[in-house]
């Protein structure tokens, strides 16, 4: 009875050790936070039974990690102070946009006829 329990314990430890050795690339990649851990796991699990697949998985787990991308910084230009705010709206009197030198004046529509007149009679 004791011999059989000892045999089972040795077999369980040997199986656990073999599994840990087989999955060593995945364990190393997980500990190092490798960015392509899924690729390491697939190569190791599917091709790890060949020595070449296990070596490729281990090489992928041990390669240097890519540097983090630069942080994006958002800059907001605030007005100088609440007392010095520029006036809101268009500068000048209400109406159309101000005339620009060197450009023709903006087109304007003719006035509407009085409510009782027909536009065809005005001609």
Secondary structure as GFF3:
##gff-version 3
##sequence-region A 1 123
A	DSSP	alpha_helix	2	22	.	.	.	ID=ss1
A	DSSP	alpha_helix	24	32	.	.	.	ID=ss2
A	DSSP	alpha_helix	37	47	.	.	.	ID=ss3
A	DSSP	alpha_helix	51	62	.	.	.	ID=ss4
A	DSSP	three_ten_helix	82	84	.	.	.	ID=ss5
###
